[in-house]
Structure formats: structure tokens, C-alpha cells
Amino acid sequence: MTDGVTIISVAFNSSAAVADLLASVPADVSVIIVDNASNDVAKLAALAAAKNVRLHRLSENVGFGAACNVGASLATTPYLFFLNPDATLMETTLDQLVAADRRIAGRNAFNPRILDAAGRQFLRAPARIIRAKKNGSKTIHPNGDASIEVLSGSAIFLRRDYFEAVGGFDENIFLYFEDDDLSIRLLKAGYGLYHVQDAVVRHVGNASSAPSPGLTRFKNFHLMKSNLYVARKHGAPVAIVPLLVKMSLRWLRAVIMFDHERRAKFGGRMAALREGLVGADVKQASGAREQTATMSE
């Protein structure tokens, strides 16, 4: 059944993690790696060649969702499996996902059971823009196949025609909350979201790129910017001024404590909030090059 699946993984300086991913993929499964203008692309190319994997290089970092869309456009199989480069499959993962699609009635998108490096189950908690409509319901880890509120972007499995029917990932989102946005649009279009218990993926998490203050600022800028964009897109209230005050106080504390990592974290969030406050263009990809430059600091 796995020959009908294409795994799509977006890489950004991820060659150290990709080797384990590729080693876990069955030989008959198509893999497309979309590289977001990495610095380690030569190493990535060598890994791809050794495993007969298709590597598509982008000339600039277009963001996670846009790169996923590029990979999807190159795929020809009935199923797509968007998988983070720091994730690995179990022997029956893909068979279980295909079987779930055939077993569960209706049009559906799926998450496997995602385990962290310690073997603990991870379930994506919905963002507040979703939770606000659910009366603050708590995340409950399912013990079997179960309907879920939101998909985790680290491992999304669905039919290619379903993905295309809802327009794929929103390319206005450079990084973060693209899984919330896709989940909302799938649900609005009448699709179901499911957790598949017997399909297991191990996800190390935060292993795709080497950490640095520049990367921390970059990620937190887009975390906050995407939060604002998705909230506005789906009609959720956004209290920018209180958030800006809160982030400013945390940033100031980090400065006083000489905590460079937290200073970068809250500095990035403050920058996104200031941009949102003055009504700057919410398109995420604009200015991506400027933000990417901070990652080498």
C-alpha cells in the first residue's frame, strides 16, 4: 500500500536530522525534500542521492507552508504525508495510515501517534483561536483512533485531492500556525481530523536547525506574526496592546538578567506585535529575507 504515498519534508539546515528520516522510509516510498535555501545543501544533496530521493532546491526561504505546497505540486501519488525532517517512521506507520483512510468513513486528514524522543505521546494543542470556539476544552490524549480538534504540522497525512481541494497551505503564513489554519479550513469544508493510534512517528523536535539567538528571534517573530494573521483571518479577537506590554516587560527582565536567549525570544515577539499594531502588511513572506539574515548572527 505504501507505493501510493509521497513523503514531503521541508529542510532548512536540516541535513543532520534528515539522515535518520530517510533511513526509516521503506524503499518503495517516494520522498520529496524541498530545501529552503539551506547553508548545508551540499550535505543534503549527498544524502538525497544516496537514497535516490528527489531534492528540490529553492533559491530563497519561502517558509514552511509554501515549501510544502511546492513538494505537493511535484507529487503524483494519491496520498501525501507532510513530515518534519527530524521525524522517523516505524515499520508499519504508512500501512496503518492508508488503512485508516480506507477504514474511517468520509473525507479525512490524519495525524499518526506522535512520540517524542523519550517515547511520550505528543498531541497538538489547538491555538486559542480554535479553543475560543470550543469553550476552553482540554486536550485529551486518545487511547485509540479518535477525532481531534487540530492537526500537528509535524506529520500530516491525507489524500492529495483533499489537500488541493482546500487550497493547500496558506502561503501568507511564513512559519507557525499553518497547521491550525489548514485544520480550520478542512473542518469548514466538511473534512474530519483523526488521530491514528497504531501509526507511530517519532519526532525529536527542534532538531531541524542548530539553535542560536538569531534563530530564536526569527522563530518568535514569525510565531507571533502568524498568530496575529491567523486570528484575524478567522475572526478571532486580538488584543495587541496588552500583549505588547507583556512581551516588553519580559524582554526588559531578560535584558537586566543578561539572558540573551530570552531577550531574543521576546524581542522577536515584540517586533511582530509592533508591526501588527501599526497595521503593516500581514503577508508573511514579505521581509522573509530580512528575517532570515538575523539567523546567522
FENQUI-V399085 format. One record per residue. N is the residue number from 0. RES is the residue in one small letter. PHI is phi in whole degrees, -180 to 180 (none if undefined). OMEGA is omega in degrees with one decimal (999 if undefined). D_FIRST is the distance of its C-alpha to the first C-alpha in Angstrom with 1 decimal. Layout:
n=N res=RES phi=PHI omega=OMEGA d_first=D_FIRST
n=N res=RES phi=PHI omega=OMEGA d_first=D_FIRST
This chain:
n=0 res=m phi=none omega=-172.7 d_first=0.0
n=1 res=t phi=-73 omega=-179.9 d_first=3.8
n=2 res=d phi=-72 omega=176.1 d_first=5.6
n=3 res=g phi=-97 omega=-175.7 d_first=6.2
n=4 res=v phi=-116 omega=168.6 d_first=8.0
n=5 res=t phi=-116 omega=173.7 d_first=11.6
n=6 res=i phi=-88 omega=178.8 d_first=13.7
n=7 res=i phi=-118 omega=-179.5 d_first=17.2
n=8 res=s phi=-129 omega=179.7 d_first=20.1
n=9 res=v phi=-100 omega=-177.3 d_first=23.8
n=10 res=a phi=-110 omega=169.1 d_first=26.2
n=11 res=f phi=-143 omega=-174.8 d_first=29.9
n=12 res=n phi=53 omega=-170.8 d_first=31.6
n=13 res=s phi=-114 omega=-173.2 d_first=28.5
n=14 res=s phi=-60 omega=-179.5 d_first=28.3
n=15 res=a phi=-65 omega=-178.6 d_first=29.2
n=16 res=a phi=-90 omega=-172.5 d_first=26.2
n=17 res=v phi=-64 omega=-178.8 d_first=23.6
n=18 res=a phi=-57 omega=180.0 d_first=23.7
n=19 res=d phi=-68 omega=177.0 d_first=22.4
n=20 res=l phi=-59 omega=-176.5 d_first=19.5
n=21 res=l phi=-64 omega=179.1 d_first=18.5
n=22 res=a phi=-66 omega=-177.4 d_first=19.0
n=23 res=s phi=-91 omega=-175.2 d_first=16.4
n=24 res=v phi=-89 omega=176.4 d_first=13.5
n=25 res=p phi=-57 omega=-172.9 d_first=11.2
n=26 res=a phi=-63 omega=-175.7 d_first=12.5
n=27 res=d phi=-90 omega=-176.1 d_first=9.7
n=28 res=v phi=-99 omega=177.6 d_first=9.5
n=29 res=s phi=-74 omega=178.0 d_first=12.2
n=30 res=v phi=-128 omega=173.9 d_first=15.1
n=31 res=i phi=-121 omega=174.7 d_first=18.2
n=32 res=i phi=-105 omega=176.6 d_first=21.2
n=33 res=v phi=-104 omega=-177.1 d_first=24.0
n=34 res=d phi=-97 omega=-177.9 d_first=27.3
n=35 res=n phi=-89 omega=176.0 d_first=30.1
n=36 res=a phi=56 omega=-179.3 d_first=33.0
n=37 res=s phi=-73 omega=172.8 d_first=32.9
n=38 res=n phi=-84 omega=-176.8 d_first=35.7
n=39 res=d phi=-106 omega=-173.1 d_first=33.5
n=40 res=v phi=-64 omega=178.6 d_first=31.5
n=41 res=a phi=-65 omega=177.2 d_first=32.5
n=42 res=k phi=-65 omega=179.5 d_first=30.9
n=43 res=l phi=-64 omega=179.3 d_first=27.7
n=44 res=a phi=-63 omega=178.6 d_first=27.8
n=45 res=a phi=-65 omega=177.7 d_first=28.2
n=46 res=l phi=-64 omega=-179.2 d_first=25.2
n=47 res=a phi=-63 omega=-179.6 d_first=23.0
n=48 res=a phi=-65 omega=-178.8 d_first=24.4
n=49 res=a phi=-66 omega=-178.0 d_first=23.9
n=50 res=k phi=-105 omega=-179.1 d_first=20.2
n=51 res=n phi=56 omega=-178.6 d_first=19.8
n=52 res=v phi=-105 omega=178.5 d_first=19.0
n=53 res=r phi=-78 omega=176.9 d_first=20.4
n=54 res=l phi=-112 omega=177.9 d_first=23.4
n=55 res=h phi=-111 omega=-176.9 d_first=25.2
n=56 res=r phi=-94 omega=174.9 d_first=28.7
n=57 res=l phi=-103 omega=-176.4 d_first=30.7
n=58 res=s phi=-80 omega=176.8 d_first=34.5
n=59 res=e phi=-147 omega=179.0 d_first=35.1
n=60 res=n phi=-78 omega=-176.4 d_first=33.6
n=61 res=v phi=-94 omega=-178.7 d_first=32.4
n=62 res=g phi=101 omega=-174.5 d_first=31.0
n=63 res=f phi=-66 omega=-175.6 d_first=27.7
n=64 res=g phi=-63 omega=179.7 d_first=26.7
n=65 res=a phi=-64 omega=178.1 d_first=27.9
n=66 res=a phi=-67 omega=174.5 d_first=26.0
n=67 res=c phi=-60 omega=178.4 d_first=22.7
n=68 res=n phi=-63 omega=176.2 d_first=23.5
n=69 res=v phi=-62 omega=178.8 d_first=24.1
n=70 res=g phi=-61 omega=179.2 d_first=20.7
n=71 res=a phi=-63 omega=-179.4 d_first=19.1
n=72 res=s phi=-68 omega=-180.0 d_first=21.4
n=73 res=l phi=-91 omega=-176.8 d_first=20.1
n=74 res=a phi=-82 omega=178.9 d_first=16.3
n=75 res=t phi=-125 omega=-177.6 d_first=14.9
n=76 res=t phi=-81 omega=179.2 d_first=11.3
n=77 res=p phi=-67 omega=-175.9 d_first=10.8
n=78 res=y phi=-114 omega=173.4 d_first=10.4
n=79 res=l phi=-118 omega=176.0 d_first=13.0
n=80 res=f phi=-131 omega=178.1 d_first=13.6
n=81 res=f phi=-81 omega=-170.7 d_first=17.3
n=82 res=l phi=-135 omega=178.0 d_first=18.1
n=83 res=n phi=-63 omega=-178.1 d_first=21.6
n=84 res=p phi=-68 omega=178.2 d_first=22.5
n=85 res=d phi=-100 omega=176.7 d_first=24.0
n=86 res=a phi=-114 omega=176.1 d_first=20.8
n=87 res=t phi=-135 omega=-178.7 d_first=18.6
n=88 res=l phi=-97 omega=166.9 d_first=15.3
n=89 res=m phi=-91 omega=-173.5 d_first=15.0
n=90 res=e phi=-60 omega=-174.5 d_first=12.8
n=91 res=t phi=-107 omega=-174.3 d_first=10.5
n=92 res=t phi=-54 omega=-175.5 d_first=11.1
n=93 res=l phi=-68 omega=177.1 d_first=8.0
n=94 res=d phi=-60 omega=-179.5 d_first=6.2
n=95 res=q phi=-67 omega=179.3 d_first=9.5
n=96 res=l phi=-69 omega=176.9 d_first=9.8
n=97 res=v phi=-62 omega=179.4 d_first=7.0
n=98 res=a phi=-63 omega=179.1 d_first=8.5
n=99 res=a phi=-64 omega=178.4 d_first=11.9
n=100 res=d phi=-62 omega=-179.7 d_first=11.6
n=101 res=r phi=-78 omega=-175.2 d_first=11.1
n=102 res=r phi=-86 omega=-174.3 d_first=13.7
n=103 res=i phi=-90 omega=-174.8 d_first=16.4
n=104 res=a phi=-66 omega=175.7 d_first=18.4
n=105 res=g phi=96 omega=178.1 d_first=19.5
n=106 res=r phi=-95 omega=-170.9 d_first=18.7
n=107 res=n phi=-139 omega=169.7 d_first=17.8
n=108 res=a phi=-124 omega=-166.8 d_first=17.3
n=109 res=f phi=-133 omega=161.2 d_first=16.4
n=110 res=n phi=-111 omega=168.1 d_first=17.8
n=111 res=p phi=-73 omega=170.1 d_first=16.4
n=112 res=r phi=-77 omega=-174.0 d_first=19.3
n=113 res=i phi=-100 omega=179.3 d_first=21.1
n=114 res=l phi=-111 omega=177.2 d_first=23.5
n=115 res=d phi=-83 omega=-175.2 d_first=26.3
n=116 res=a phi=-61 omega=179.7 d_first=27.7
n=117 res=a phi=-92 omega=179.8 d_first=29.6
n=118 res=g phi=85 omega=178.2 d_first=26.7
n=119 res=r phi=-86 omega=-178.0 d_first=28.0
n=120 res=q phi=-74 omega=176.7 d_first=25.9
n=121 res=f phi=-112 omega=173.4 d_first=26.2
n=122 res=l phi=-130 omega=-176.9 d_first=26.1
n=123 res=r phi=-64 omega=175.9 d_first=27.2
n=124 res=a phi=-80 omega=179.6 d_first=30.6
n=125 res=p phi=-63 omega=175.3 d_first=31.3
n=126 res=a phi=-67 omega=-177.5 d_first=34.0
n=127 res=r phi=-61 omega=179.8 d_first=37.3
n=128 res=i phi=-66 omega=174.4 d_first=36.8
n=129 res=i phi=-90 omega=-177.7 d_first=34.2
n=130 res=r phi=-60 omega=-179.7 d_first=36.0
n=131 res=a phi=-59 omega=-179.5 d_first=39.2
n=132 res=k phi=-89 omega=-177.3 d_first=37.7
n=133 res=k phi=-113 omega=178.8 d_first=36.5
n=134 res=n phi=60 omega=174.6 d_first=40.0
n=135 res=g phi=70 omega=-178.6 d_first=39.1
n=136 res=s phi=-62 omega=-176.9 d_first=36.5
n=137 res=k phi=-88 omega=176.3 d_first=35.3
n=138 res=t phi=-74 omega=178.8 d_first=31.9
n=139 res=i phi=-118 omega=179.8 d_first=30.6
n=140 res=h phi=-75 omega=-178.0 d_first=27.9
n=141 res=p phi=-72 omega=176.9 d_first=25.6
n=142 res=n phi=-99 omega=179.0 d_first=25.0
n=143 res=g phi=-158 omega=175.8 d_first=21.8
n=144 res=d phi=-58 omega=-175.8 d_first=19.7
n=145 res=a phi=-158 omega=173.1 d_first=22.4
n=146 res=s phi=-70 omega=179.0 d_first=23.5
n=147 res=i phi=-127 omega=-175.8 d_first=24.8
n=148 res=e phi=-83 omega=-173.8 d_first=27.5
n=149 res=v phi=-153 omega=177.9 d_first=26.0
n=150 res=l phi=-91 omega=171.2 d_first=23.0
n=151 res=s phi=-85 omega=-177.3 d_first=23.5
n=152 res=g phi=-68 omega=-178.9 d_first=23.0
n=153 res=s phi=-72 omega=-178.0 d_first=22.0
n=154 res=a phi=-161 omega=-179.3 d_first=18.3
n=155 res=i phi=-111 omega=-179.0 d_first=17.4
n=156 res=f phi=-120 omega=177.6 d_first=14.0
n=157 res=l phi=-163 omega=176.3 d_first=14.1
n=158 res=r phi=-70 omega=-177.8 d_first=13.4
n=159 res=r phi=-62 omega=-178.7 d_first=15.3
n=160 res=d phi=-69 omega=175.3 d_first=17.6
n=161 res=y phi=-68 omega=179.4 d_first=18.6
n=162 res=f phi=-61 omega=-179.8 d_first=19.6
n=163 res=e phi=-69 omega=-177.2 d_first=21.5
n=164 res=a phi=-64 omega=-180.0 d_first=23.2
n=165 res=v phi=-98 omega=175.1 d_first=24.9
n=166 res=g phi=88 omega=178.5 d_first=25.9
n=167 res=g phi=66 omega=177.6 d_first=23.8
n=168 res=f phi=-77 omega=177.2 d_first=25.8
n=169 res=d phi=-74 omega=-175.6 d_first=29.6
n=170 res=e phi=-77 omega=170.9 d_first=30.9
n=171 res=n phi=-73 omega=179.5 d_first=34.3
n=172 res=i phi=-96 omega=-177.6 d_first=33.0
n=173 res=f phi=-77 omega=-177.0 d_first=33.2
n=174 res=l phi=-162 omega=178.3 d_first=32.0
n=175 res=y phi=78 omega=177.8 d_first=31.4
n=176 res=f phi=67 omega=175.5 d_first=31.0
n=177 res=e phi=-68 omega=177.5 d_first=28.5
n=178 res=d phi=-75 omega=173.9 d_first=26.0
n=179 res=d phi=-61 omega=-178.3 d_first=28.8
n=180 res=d phi=-62 omega=178.7 d_first=29.5
n=181 res=l phi=-63 omega=179.7 d_first=25.9
n=182 res=s phi=-62 omega=179.3 d_first=25.6
n=183 res=i phi=-61 omega=-178.5 d_first=28.9
n=184 res=r phi=-69 omega=175.7 d_first=28.0
n=185 res=l phi=-63 omega=179.9 d_first=24.7
n=186 res=l phi=-63 omega=179.2 d_first=26.7
n=187 res=k phi=-64 omega=-179.9 d_first=29.5
n=188 res=a phi=-87 omega=175.4 d_first=27.2
n=189 res=g phi=93 omega=177.8 d_first=26.0
n=190 res=y phi=-89 omega=174.3 d_first=22.7
n=191 res=g phi=-100 omega=176.7 d_first=22.0
n=192 res=l phi=-117 omega=-173.5 d_first=21.3
n=193 res=y phi=-133 omega=168.9 d_first=19.6
n=194 res=h phi=-97 omega=-179.7 d_first=19.4
n=195 res=v phi=-110 omega=-171.4 d_first=16.5
n=196 res=q phi=-64 omega=-173.4 d_first=18.3
n=197 res=d phi=-87 omega=174.0 d_first=15.8
n=198 res=a phi=-98 omega=-171.5 d_first=13.9
n=199 res=v phi=-113 omega=173.3 d_first=16.5
n=200 res=v phi=-128 omega=173.2 d_first=17.7
n=201 res=r phi=-98 omega=-177.3 d_first=21.0
n=202 res=h phi=-124 omega=-178.3 d_first=23.2
n=203 res=v phi=-65 omega=178.7 d_first=26.5
n=204 res=g phi=84 omega=177.8 d_first=28.0
n=205 res=n phi=56 omega=179.5 d_first=30.8
n=206 res=a phi=-113 omega=-175.7 d_first=29.9
n=207 res=s phi=-74 omega=-179.6 d_first=28.8
n=208 res=s phi=-137 omega=-179.6 d_first=32.4
n=209 res=a phi=-67 omega=-178.8 d_first=35.7
n=210 res=p phi=-71 omega=175.6 d_first=37.9
n=211 res=s phi=-167 omega=176.8 d_first=41.2
n=212 res=p phi=-57 omega=178.7 d_first=43.7
n=213 res=g phi=-63 omega=178.6 d_first=42.8
n=214 res=l phi=-67 omega=177.9 d_first=39.1
n=215 res=t phi=-61 omega=178.7 d_first=40.1
n=216 res=r phi=-63 omega=179.2 d_first=42.3
n=217 res=f phi=-57 omega=-177.8 d_first=39.7
n=218 res=k phi=-65 omega=-176.8 d_first=37.0
n=219 res=n phi=-74 omega=172.3 d_first=39.5
n=220 res=f phi=-60 omega=-177.1 d_first=40.9
n=221 res=h phi=-76 omega=173.4 d_first=37.6
n=222 res=l phi=-58 omega=-178.8 d_first=36.8
n=223 res=m phi=-74 omega=-178.6 d_first=39.9
n=224 res=k phi=-64 omega=179.3 d_first=39.8
n=225 res=s phi=-68 omega=177.0 d_first=36.3
n=226 res=n phi=-58 omega=179.9 d_first=37.4
n=227 res=l phi=-64 omega=-177.6 d_first=40.4
n=228 res=y phi=-63 omega=-177.1 d_first=38.4
n=229 res=v phi=-68 omega=177.5 d_first=35.7
n=230 res=a phi=-61 omega=179.4 d_first=38.4
n=231 res=r phi=-65 omega=-178.8 d_first=40.5
n=232 res=k phi=-59 omega=-174.7 d_first=37.7
n=233 res=h phi=-105 omega=169.7 d_first=36.9
n=234 res=g phi=75 omega=177.3 d_first=40.5
n=235 res=a phi=-92 omega=-179.9 d_first=40.9
n=236 res=p phi=-67 omega=-180.0 d_first=44.4
n=237 res=v phi=-128 omega=178.3 d_first=44.9
n=238 res=a phi=-100 omega=-173.0 d_first=48.0
n=239 res=i phi=-70 omega=-175.0 d_first=48.3
n=240 res=v phi=-62 omega=176.8 d_first=51.8
n=241 res=p phi=-60 omega=177.7 d_first=51.4
n=242 res=l phi=-65 omega=-179.8 d_first=48.2
n=243 res=l phi=-65 omega=177.2 d_first=50.1
n=244 res=v phi=-63 omega=-179.7 d_first=53.0
n=245 res=k phi=-61 omega=-179.5 d_first=50.7
n=246 res=m phi=-66 omega=180.0 d_first=48.9
n=247 res=s phi=-65 omega=178.6 d_first=52.3
n=248 res=l phi=-65 omega=178.8 d_first=53.8
n=249 res=r phi=-70 omega=176.6 d_first=50.8
n=250 res=w phi=-63 omega=-179.1 d_first=51.1
n=251 res=l phi=-62 omega=177.5 d_first=54.9
n=252 res=r phi=-62 omega=179.5 d_first=54.4
n=253 res=a phi=-64 omega=177.7 d_first=52.1
n=254 res=v phi=-63 omega=-178.7 d_first=54.7
n=255 res=i phi=-63 omega=-177.3 d_first=57.4
n=256 res=m phi=-88 omega=-177.8 d_first=55.4
n=257 res=f phi=56 omega=179.5 d_first=54.4
n=258 res=d phi=-94 omega=-172.6 d_first=50.7
n=259 res=h phi=-68 omega=-178.8 d_first=49.1
n=260 res=e phi=-67 omega=179.5 d_first=45.5
n=261 res=r phi=-72 omega=174.7 d_first=46.4
n=262 res=r phi=-62 omega=177.2 d_first=48.8
n=263 res=a phi=-65 omega=-178.8 d_first=45.9
n=264 res=k phi=-59 omega=-175.5 d_first=43.7
n=265 res=f phi=-77 omega=173.8 d_first=46.2
n=266 res=g phi=-64 omega=177.1 d_first=47.6
n=267 res=g phi=-63 omega=179.8 d_first=44.3
n=268 res=r phi=-68 omega=177.2 d_first=44.1
n=269 res=m phi=-61 omega=-179.2 d_first=47.7
n=270 res=a phi=-61 omega=179.4 d_first=47.2
n=271 res=a phi=-68 omega=179.8 d_first=44.4
n=272 res=l phi=-68 omega=177.1 d_first=46.6
n=273 res=r phi=-63 omega=177.9 d_first=49.6
n=274 res=e phi=-62 omega=178.5 d_first=47.6
n=275 res=g phi=-66 omega=-177.7 d_first=46.5
n=276 res=l phi=-68 omega=-178.4 d_first=50.0
n=277 res=v phi=-87 omega=175.6 d_first=51.6
n=278 res=g phi=77 omega=178.6 d_first=49.1
n=279 res=a phi=-66 omega=178.8 d_first=47.5
n=280 res=d phi=-55 omega=-176.5 d_first=44.7
n=281 res=v phi=-84 omega=179.7 d_first=41.5
n=282 res=k phi=-66 omega=-172.1 d_first=39.2
n=283 res=q phi=-67 omega=-171.7 d_first=37.4
n=284 res=a phi=-70 omega=178.8 d_first=36.9
n=285 res=s phi=-67 omega=-178.2 d_first=40.6
n=286 res=g phi=86 omega=179.3 d_first=42.2
n=287 res=a phi=-63 omega=-179.3 d_first=39.0
n=288 res=r phi=-64 omega=179.8 d_first=40.6
n=289 res=e phi=-65 omega=179.6 d_first=43.6
n=290 res=q phi=-68 omega=179.7 d_first=41.6
n=291 res=t phi=-61 omega=-178.8 d_first=39.5
n=292 res=a phi=-61 omega=-178.4 d_first=42.8
n=293 res=t phi=-72 omega=-174.9 d_first=43.7
n=294 res=m phi=-72 omega=-179.9 d_first=40.8
n=295 res=s phi=-95 omega=-178.3 d_first=42.6
n=296 res=e phi=-72 omega=999 d_first=45.8
